[in-house]
Amino acid sequence: MSSQCVKTQKQDAENPSIIKSKSMSRQKQTKTAVRHPPVYRMASKRGLKACENSLERMPPEIILKILSYLDAGSLFCISFVNKLLHELSNSNSMWYQFYIHEHTKKKKANQEDHMMHEVGVQERPKGYWRNTFFKEIAGLNVNKWRKKLQRIDPYSGLPHHTEEVLRSLCITWEITVTDGRGRRSTFEQSHASFSSTAVFVFWGAVSWPPFNQLTSLELRGVSRVPLDCPAPYRPGWKSDMSKVKLQGEHSELCVADKIVKMLYVGQGVTLGFWQDQCGIAFVIVNLHNHRLVERSLHASISASPCTATGVSALFDDVDPEYGLHGYSAYIELHNTARVIMSDRFSQLFCRRDQISDGYLPLEVISENNRSLNTQLVGDVSLPWKTEALHGTIKDCCMINLTVWDEAKQPFWCVSAPVVMTKVNQDTVSYDFGAERFSILYQDSEGRVEMRLKQMEYKEQYFVVNLVIYISVAKVNKHFGRDY
């Protein structure tokens, strides 16, 4: 057999026509093999197109029947696939069933619900029951959370359940920065810290746009619907709360550590910068609890951050010093982790002859009355944190101030960072045998001046003088006076 094979190979080598025919057959086999993948790919495209056409050719009633087996999160997400599924997935009848199921968890469906199911479901605008269901599971029942906020804390004078309502409504906050070219970057909060009078919201993203290119910063309240779907597609509502210009003159906080320094740009917004790079390290926003839930859900940029629009005191033509007395104040120093000092003061007043330089002074703590001196608990410091680093800035904290008028309505609300600075003593004082410090805050509506003393051998601070100055223009506008 081996000799025969060798003989055959020799014959093939001697005959060129045989070699040519074999090579042509190999080429045909190669060409045939190469053509198979394109044929296979064309078949897959046709199959996919056939599947799409078959779905479009199906009666809408059949597709609606298939979609009715989905849960609420899947039904909402499938609306992003194409126009047909977006149209069908917004069916009022399906979302009404979700709404009734959620509603009966809390309260039995009454006869009116069944009548609506039979007659008026489809008469509603498209998407009505979907949005109604979202509001139901998000807890956006205005009467429910407003009823919770009616309980007032007798010490702080603010709603007692603000934190509980914010958490139950899944409210968070986001900031959007805009550069000179109109490019916008949005950042979701890293975490939030709550106190009895304010919320401190932190952003510690790794990469921020260069600060010298930014023109504005916008704050929004965000309420997400607790659907079982990916977070980027989860529906919700956004409310504009404030807008701050970033370029211009700002009252820089003269405080820093070895890594960061801080800049206060107004409306409760504080920026932290890296010492060596001058880039943004973190952002802190102070939010006073007065009307915080309403502002986070329904606020607009034009609304005042701390005062309800259109609210003013009733005119009184009997009291000649109306608007000069009957004030109360609650002040709190906080380091976003614990309370450093808090106290409430009542029966604050000012005589007409004490008004000067456009301000109405309310003396809260007098240096001549030691019984009102208030002690600070712990040191004055402010912790900060990013995704990579963390630290503490000494001699810095947050001040939360609420001033009420004679009718016990919030008149001036403040939540902002402040710095404790050492005061040069011109005269020798033997009180406490310690050094003097001051904490100052000022905005367009008033200012706060606080004097402190530190004990010589212990790191304890006492507030020995506290005066709240309120703008006369604000008093005249609120009380309808002409001081």
C-alpha positions as a printed NumPy array, in Angstrom:
array([[  0.   ,   0.   ,   0.   ],
       [  2.789,   2.402,   0.777],
       [  4.459,   1.818,  -2.592],
       [  1.14 ,   2.392,  -4.35 ],
       [  0.657,   5.728,  -2.542],
       [  4.122,   6.827,  -3.5  ],
       [  3.406,   5.891,  -7.085],
       [  0.191,   7.896,  -7.126],
       [  1.929,  10.979,  -5.745],
       [  4.582,  10.709,  -8.465],
       [  1.897,  10.514, -11.159],
       [  0.22 ,  13.593,  -9.785],
       [  3.498,  15.436,  -9.78 ],
       [  4.166,  14.483, -13.385],
       [  0.659,  15.551, -14.518],
       [  0.149,  19.356, -14.152],
       [ -3.567,  19.209, -15.019],
       [ -4.256,  17.09 , -11.951],
       [ -2.416,  19.564,  -9.72 ],
       [ -4.401,  22.463, -11.185],
       [ -7.736,  20.741, -10.674],
       [ -6.936,  19.923,  -7.036],
       [ -5.845,  23.457,  -6.277],
       [ -9.065,  24.833,  -7.809],
       [-11.121,  22.454,  -5.689],
       [ -9.306,  23.643,  -2.553],
       [-10.009,  27.286,  -3.477],
       [-13.69 ,  26.507,  -3.963],
       [-13.82 ,  24.846,  -0.543],
       [-12.08 ,  27.891,   1.015],
       [-14.457,  30.34 ,  -0.673],
       [-17.424,  28.268,   0.405],
       [-16.156,  28.229,   4.008],
       [-15.6  ,  32.011,   3.997],
       [-19.109,  32.697,   2.779],
       [-20.773,  30.896,   5.684],
       [-20.383,  33.597,   8.41 ],
       [-21.997,  36.438,   6.359],
       [-24.915,  34.171,   5.551],
       [-25.231,  33.362,   9.249],
       [-25.056,  37.028,  10.277],
       [-27.672,  38.039,   7.728],
       [-29.944,  35.374,   9.08 ],
       [-29.57 ,  36.691,  12.641],
       [-30.469,  40.247,  11.565],
       [-33.468,  39.024,   9.682],
       [-34.502,  36.972,  12.683],
       [-34.208,  39.972,  14.993],
       [-36.17 ,  42.155,  12.599],
       [-38.773,  39.437,  12.305],
       [-39.091,  39.34 ,  16.091],
       [-39.581,  43.099,  16.229],
       [-42.144,  42.984,  13.436],
       [-43.959,  40.138,  15.143],
       [-44.177,  42.195,  18.354],
       [-45.505,  45.188,  16.458],
       [-47.986,  42.974,  14.606],
       [-49.377,  41.603,  17.851],
       [-52.688,  43.142,  18.933],
       [-52.316,  45.778,  21.671],
       [-54.637,  43.776,  23.889],
       [-52.192,  40.832,  23.856],
       [-49.221,  43.063,  24.66 ],
       [-51.174,  44.701,  27.484],
       [-51.994,  41.247,  28.846],
       [-48.278,  40.368,  28.84 ],
       [-47.349,  43.657,  30.498],
       [-49.971,  43.13 ,  33.195],
       [-47.792,  40.377,  34.699],
       [-44.943,  42.825,  35.39 ],
       [-44.35 ,  44.558,  38.696],
       [-44.421,  48.381,  38.909],
       [-40.641,  48.807,  38.613],
       [-40.356,  46.561,  35.541],
       [-43.375,  48.176,  33.901],
       [-41.831,  51.621,  34.345],
       [-38.411,  50.525,  33.016],
       [-39.848,  48.811,  29.955],
       [-41.316,  52.123,  28.841],
       [-37.78 ,  53.173,  27.817],
       [-37.458,  50.377,  25.196],
       [-39.375,  51.947,  22.277],
       [-42.338,  54.147,  21.441],
       [-44.822,  51.269,  21.304],
       [-43.966,  49.958,  24.774],
       [-43.788,  53.507,  26.116],
       [-47.326,  54.109,  24.854],
       [-48.742,  50.847,  26.186],
       [-46.923,  50.842,  29.521],
       [-48.603,  54.129,  30.457],
       [-52.027,  52.495,  30.376],
       [-54.265,  54.019,  33.03 ],
       [-55.978,  50.691,  33.712],
       [-52.734,  48.916,  34.722],
       [-51.407,  51.749,  36.886],
       [-54.821,  52.11 ,  38.508],
       [-54.552,  48.493,  39.653],
       [-51.175,  49.262,  41.234],
       [-52.664,  52.313,  42.93 ],
       [-55.654,  50.375,  44.308],
       [-53.363,  47.606,  45.578],
       [-51.148,  50.139,  47.382],
       [-54.121,  52.124,  48.64 ],
       [-55.844,  49.054,  50.143],
       [-52.721,  48.297,  52.175],
       [-53.45 ,  51.382,  54.24 ],
       [-57.181,  51.682,  53.825],
       [-59.891,  49.432,  52.436],
       [-61.096,  50.412,  48.99 ],
       [-64.486,  52.094,  49.24 ],
       [-67.371,  52.141,  46.79 ],
       [-66.052,  55.276,  45.119],
       [-62.85 ,  53.427,  44.181],
       [-64.827,  50.642,  42.474],
       [-66.985,  53.146,  40.616],
       [-63.846,  54.876,  39.371],
       [-62.466,  51.535,  38.218],
       [-65.575,  50.772,  36.24 ],
       [-66.332,  54.173,  34.732],
       [-63.712,  56.877,  34.939],
       [-60.266,  55.23 ,  34.827],
       [-59.697,  55.727,  31.11 ],
       [-61.241,  59.209,  31.194],
       [-58.233,  60.502,  33.116],
       [-55.329,  62.016,  31.133],
       [-52.665,  59.54 ,  30.055],
       [-50.161,  58.932,  32.833],
       [-52.499,  60.249,  35.547],
       [-52.758,  57.025,  37.552],
       [-49.058,  56.315,  37.119],
       [-48.184,  59.664,  38.733],
       [-50.879,  59.185,  41.385],
       [-49.419,  55.776,  42.237],
       [-45.9  ,  57.263,  42.44 ],
       [-47.115,  59.93 ,  44.87 ],
       [-48.919,  57.307,  46.927],
       [-45.892,  55.055,  47.422],
       [-43.581,  58.05 ,  47.875],
       [-45.761,  59.285,  50.731],
       [-46.399,  62.667,  49.086],
       [-49.729,  63.052,  50.815],
       [-49.56 ,  66.686,  51.889],
       [-52.104,  66.298,  54.695],
       [-50.199,  63.373,  56.244],
       [-46.746,  64.913,  56.536],
       [-48.1  ,  68.369,  57.411],
       [-49.996,  66.796,  60.275],
       [-46.731,  65.338,  61.564],
       [-45.027,  68.723,  61.287],
       [-47.714,  70.382,  63.406],
       [-46.103,  69.058,  66.58 ],
       [-43.68 ,  71.78 ,  67.693],
       [-40.634,  71.201,  69.872],
       [-41.192,  73.496,  72.893],
       [-37.445,  74.095,  73.266],
       [-36.364,  74.859,  69.699],
       [-39.77 ,  76.152,  68.522],
       [-39.496,  74.166,  65.27 ],
       [-41.362,  71.06 ,  64.023],
       [-40.359,  68.043,  66.089],
       [-40.53 ,  65.422,  63.307],
       [-38.688,  67.188,  60.484],
       [-35.985,  64.508,  60.206],
       [-38.559,  61.708,  60.284],
       [-40.628,  63.301,  57.505],
       [-37.547,  63.956,  55.334],
       [-36.45 ,  60.339,  55.638],
       [-39.941,  58.913,  55.042],
       [-40.29 ,  60.977,  51.863],
       [-36.836,  59.802,  50.682],
       [-35.75 ,  63.429,  50.229],
       [-32.13 ,  64.043,  49.283],
       [-30.303,  67.016,  47.8  ],
       [-28.099,  67.564,  44.759],
       [-25.999,  70.439,  43.473],
       [-25.387,  71.507,  39.878],
       [-22.397,  73.683,  38.968],
       [-22.232,  75.628,  35.69 ],
       [-19.108,  76.918,  33.967],
       [-18.659,  79.913,  31.672],
       [-19.539,  77.859,  28.578],
       [-22.835,  76.698,  30.017],
       [-21.659,  73.151,  30.744],
       [-23.399,  71.682,  33.782],
       [-22.225,  68.99 ,  36.191],
       [-24.576,  67.479,  38.772],
       [-23.458,  65.782,  41.987],
       [-25.575,  63.78 ,  44.413],
       [-24.995,  64.188,  48.129],
       [-22.432,  61.999,  49.875],
       [-24.173,  62.051,  53.265],
       [-26.246,  64.288,  55.528],
       [-26.158,  65.064,  59.248],
       [-29.229,  66.172,  61.218],
       [-29.612,  68.402,  64.261],
       [-32.727,  69.653,  66.032],
       [-32.725,  72.893,  63.986],
       [-30.832,  72.223,  60.734],
       [-29.478,  69.69 ,  58.246],
       [-25.854,  69.637,  57.106],
       [-25.419,  68.118,  53.628],
       [-21.985,  67.043,  52.361],
       [-20.557,  66.445,  48.883],
       [-17.106,  64.836,  48.684],
       [-16.743,  63.825,  45.023],
       [-13.346,  62.782,  43.706],
       [-13.274,  65.086,  40.674],
       [-14.729,  68.593,  40.47 ],
       [-14.583,  71.09 ,  37.595],
       [-11.913,  73.814,  38.045],
       [-13.291,  76.479,  40.371],
       [-11.993,  79.411,  38.297],
       [-14.201,  78.225,  35.398],
       [-17.422,  77.933,  37.436],
       [-20.012,  80.706,  37.457],
       [-22.888,  79.4  ,  39.599],
       [-24.031,  76.639,  41.955],
       [-27.656,  75.475,  42.192],
       [-29.187,  73.448,  45.02 ],
       [-32.185,  71.177,  44.462],
       [-34.281,  68.983,  46.668],
       [-34.882,  65.505,  45.216],
       [-37.661,  63.107,  46.166],
       [-37.262,  59.626,  44.657],
       [-40.04 ,  57.077,  44.255],
       [-39.09 ,  53.811,  46.036],
       [-39.456,  51.6  ,  42.95 ],
       [-37.552,  48.351,  42.44 ],
       [-35.57 ,  49.531,  39.414],
       [-32.034,  50.838,  38.707],
       [-31.32 ,  54.115,  40.484],
       [-30.597,  56.163,  37.299],
       [-34.085,  55.316,  35.978],
       [-35.952,  55.754,  39.255],
       [-38.629,  58.46 ,  38.889],
       [-38.886,  61.422,  41.232],
       [-39.363,  65.151,  41.637],
       [-36.798,  67.946,  41.819],
       [-37.304,  71.348,  43.409],
       [-35.061,  74.376,  42.922],
       [-34.068,  75.756,  46.328],
       [-31.272,  78.294,  45.834],
       [-28.721,  79.576,  43.336],
       [-25.36 ,  81.09 ,  44.281],
       [-22.938,  83.008,  42.087],
       [-19.423,  81.66 ,  42.522],
       [-17.402,  84.454,  40.938],
       [-17.175,  87.745,  42.808],
       [-16.525,  88.947,  46.317],
       [-17.151,  86.419,  49.079],
       [-16.637,  86.565,  52.812],
       [-13.822,  84.06 ,  53.108],
       [-13.588,  82.157,  56.372],
       [-10.095,  82.747,  57.726],
       [ -9.74 ,  79.165,  58.86 ],
       [ -7.877,  76.172,  57.459],
       [ -5.828,  73.139,  58.379],
       [ -2.777,  71.66 ,  56.697],
       [ -4.82 ,  70.121,  53.879],
       [ -7.862,  72.318,  53.132],
       [ -9.168,  75.858,  53.516],
       [-12.803,  77.015,  53.483],
       [-14.73 ,  79.701,  51.592],
       [-18.304,  80.733,  52.448],
       [-20.221,  81.877,  49.331],
       [-23.575,  82.65 ,  50.977],
       [-27.006,  81.024,  51.386],
       [-25.514,  78.318,  53.594],
       [-23.051,  77.07 ,  50.942],
       [-19.423,  76.48 ,  51.984],
       [-16.645,  75.312,  49.643],
       [-13.537,  73.475,  50.799],
       [-10.349,  73.822,  48.716],
       [ -7.112,  71.849,  48.657],
       [ -4.279,  73.961,  50.015],
       [ -1.718,  73.07 ,  47.321],
       [ -3.937,  72.769,  44.228],
       [ -6.723,  75.33 ,  44.875],
       [ -9.212,  72.782,  43.538],
       [-12.539,  71.968,  45.196],
       [-12.246,  69.254,  47.83 ],
       [-15.787,  69.22 ,  49.259],
       [-19.017,  71.213,  49.543],
       [-21.132,  71.698,  52.686],
       [-24.649,  73.156,  52.614],
       [-26.512,  74.27 ,  55.741],
       [-30.311,  73.946,  55.592],
       [-32.384,  75.466,  58.394],
       [-35.349,  73.315,  59.426],
       [-37.91 ,  76.123,  59.066],
       [-40.166,  75.061,  56.147],
       [-37.418,  72.712,  54.95 ],
       [-39.814,  69.971,  53.816],
       [-41.899,  72.449,  51.791],
       [-38.798,  74.042,  50.264],
       [-37.321,  70.662,  49.348],
       [-40.507,  69.634,  47.539],
       [-42.075,  72.788,  46.104],
       [-39.578,  75.671,  46.42 ],
       [-38.472,  78.073,  43.67 ],
       [-35.296,  80.136,  43.326],
       [-37.169,  83.377,  43.975],
       [-38.471,  82.169,  47.356],
       [-36.587,  83.247,  50.467],
       [-34.683,  80.346,  52.028],
       [-35.918,  80.984,  55.554],
       [-39.086,  83.081,  55.364],
       [-42.456,  82.191,  53.911],
       [-43.288,  84.572,  51.099],
       [-46.028,  87.079,  51.829],
       [-45.998,  86.519,  55.614],
       [-46.132,  89.687,  57.745],
       [-47.361,  90.626,  61.196],
       [-50.776,  92.19 ,  61.756],
       [-50.698,  95.971,  61.99 ],
       [-51.05 ,  97.389,  65.499],
       [-51.766, 101.11 ,  65.879],
       [-52.192, 100.957,  69.685],
       [-48.676,  99.906,  70.755],
       [-46.246, 102.771,  69.98 ],
       [-43.278, 100.383,  70.189],
       [-44.812,  97.566,  68.183],
       [-42.029,  95.453,  66.685],
       [-39.46 ,  96.383,  69.347],
       [-40.343,  93.794,  72.007],
       [-41.686,  90.291,  72.514],
       [-38.872,  88.526,  70.66 ],
       [-37.582,  85.04 ,  71.469],
       [-34.435,  83.34 ,  70.194],
       [-32.957,  79.849,  70.074],
       [-29.26 ,  79.597,  69.289],
       [-27.205,  76.485,  68.701],
       [-23.517,  75.885,  67.961],
       [-22.955,  72.574,  66.202],
       [-19.988,  70.792,  64.633],
       [-22.226,  68.596,  62.362],
       [-21.634,  65.655,  64.709],
       [-22.719,  66.953,  68.122],
       [-24.099,  70.048,  69.833],
       [-21.489,  72.39 ,  71.325],
       [-23.956,  74.865,  72.843],
       [-27.705,  75.422,  72.741],
       [-30.057,  77.676,  74.673],
       [-33.374,  79.473,  74.359],
       [-33.987,  83.076,  75.389],
       [-37.279,  84.962,  75.682],
       [-38.597,  88.461,  76.4  ],
       [-35.992,  90.136,  74.208],
       [-36.617,  93.803,  73.457],
       [-35.047,  97.03 ,  72.251],
       [-35.839, 100.629,  73.141],
       [-36.379, 103.15 ,  70.407],
       [-33.343, 105.201,  71.474],
       [-31.107, 102.097,  71.143],
       [-31.657, 101.823,  67.381],
       [-28.48 , 102.894,  65.567],
       [-26.702, 102.325,  62.251],
       [-29.808, 100.722,  60.767],
       [-29.942,  97.867,  63.303],
       [-32.183,  96.951,  66.187],
       [-30.029,  95.386,  68.984],
       [-31.432,  92.553,  71.122],
       [-29.162,  91.851,  74.085],
       [-29.422,  88.136,  74.812],
       [-26.549,  87.599,  77.275],
       [-25.052,  90.514,  79.165],
       [-21.508,  90.497,  80.446],
       [-22.77 ,  92.174,  83.625],
       [-25.068,  89.247,  84.43 ],
       [-23.012,  86.105,  85.04 ],
       [-26.082,  83.98 ,  85.732],
       [-26.821,  83.83 ,  82.005],
       [-23.281,  82.816,  80.989],
       [-23.479,  79.632,  78.929],
       [-20.781,  76.967,  78.775],
       [-19.62 ,  75.307,  75.554],
       [-19.31 ,  71.529,  75.647],
       [-16.054,  70.36 ,  74.099],
       [-13.799,  72.218,  71.706],
       [-14.879,  74.336,  68.745],
       [-13.983,  72.351,  65.615],
       [-15.504,  71.225,  62.319],
       [-14.792,  67.767,  60.853],
       [-14.642,  67.363,  57.066],
       [-14.479,  64.286,  54.857],
       [-13.993,  63.394,  51.193],
       [-13.938,  60.   ,  49.498],
       [-10.16 ,  59.831,  49.979],
       [ -9.238,  61.983,  53.005],
       [-10.689,  63.418,  56.19 ],
       [ -9.652,  65.929,  58.827],
       [-10.762,  68.554,  61.356],
       [-10.632,  72.352,  61.138],
       [-10.154,  73.959,  64.532],
       [-11.922,  77.116,  65.755],
       [-14.796,  76.623,  63.286],
       [-18.373,  75.388,  63.736],
       [-21.948,  75.916,  62.526],
       [-24.368,  78.427,  64.031],
       [-28.123,  77.778,  63.918],
       [-30.271,  80.726,  64.993],
       [-34.051,  81.109,  65.086],
       [-35.7  ,  84.394,  66.132],
       [-39.48 ,  84.553,  66.728],
       [-41.659,  87.629,  66.81 ],
       [-44.32 ,  88.435,  69.393],
       [-46.808,  86.116,  67.656],
       [-44.333,  83.179,  67.955],
       [-43.749,  83.093,  64.196],
       [-40.2  ,  82.505,  62.845],
       [-38.875,  85.961,  61.994],
       [-35.18 ,  85.392,  61.151],
       [-33.538,  82.003,  60.539],
       [-29.806,  81.417,  60.136],
       [-27.682,  78.316,  59.529],
       [-24.101,  79.012,  58.443],
       [-20.449,  78.378,  59.364],
       [-18.692,  80.733,  61.786],
       [-15.121,  81.152,  63.04 ],
       [-13.919,  81.746,  66.574],
       [-11.108,  84.328,  66.644],
       [ -8.948,  85.613,  69.48 ],
       [ -9.653,  89.166,  70.669],
       [ -6.839,  91.538,  71.585],
       [ -7.419,  92.738,  75.127],
       [ -6.824,  96.429,  75.65 ],
       [ -7.621,  96.231,  79.335],
       [ -6.662,  93.625,  81.909],
       [ -9.586,  91.463,  83.018],
       [ -9.474,  89.117,  85.981],
       [-12.773,  87.422,  85.204],
       [-12.174,  83.68 ,  84.778],
       [ -8.457,  84.506,  84.429],
       [ -8.609,  83.611,  80.741],
       [ -8.401,  84.864,  77.163],
       [-11.235,  86.403,  75.156],
       [-12.629,  85.153,  71.848],
       [-15.396,  86.272,  69.501],
       [-17.772,  84.647,  67.026],
       [-19.372,  86.894,  64.387],
       [-22.015,  86.304,  61.716],
       [-23.583,  88.836,  59.333],
       [-25.889,  88.874,  56.316],
       [-28.304,  91.341,  54.706],
       [-30.969,  90.822,  57.408],
       [-28.866,  91.122,  60.543],
       [-25.772,  90.052,  62.446],
       [-24.801,  88.104,  65.561],
       [-21.963,  89.041,  67.921],
       [-20.838,  86.527,  70.531],
       [-18.063,  87.042,  73.11 ],
       [-16.433,  84.101,  74.867],
       [-13.885,  83.54 ,  77.618],
       [-11.658,  80.53 ,  78.124],
       [-10.63 ,  79.284,  81.525],
       [ -6.912,  79.412,  82.178],
       [ -6.16 ,  75.793,  83.095],
       [ -9.043,  74.035,  81.367],
       [-10.149,  74.07 ,  77.753],
       [-13.604,  75.366,  78.621],
       [-15.351,  78.28 ,  76.919],
       [-18.147,  80.431,  78.352],
       [-20.403,  82.754,  76.37 ],
       [-20.317,  85.991,  78.368],
       [-21.935,  88.348,  75.864],
       [-24.401,  87.751,  73.027],
       [-26.199,  90.427,  70.992],
       [-28.477,  89.87 ,  67.993],
       [-28.75 ,  92.818,  65.603],
       [-31.78 ,  92.815,  63.292],
       [-32.037,  95.098,  60.269],
       [-34.466,  97.976,  60.813],
       [-35.633,  97.619,  57.198],
       [-36.637,  94.017,  57.934],
       [-38.534,  95.07 ,  61.07 ],
       [-40.348,  97.886,  59.249],
       [-41.364,  95.59 ,  56.402],
       [-42.59 ,  92.812,  58.694],
       [-44.474,  94.971,  61.198],
       [-45.488,  97.839,  58.907],
       [-43.596, 100.428,  60.934],
       [-41.272, 103.351,  60.131],
       [-38.456, 103.194,  62.695]])
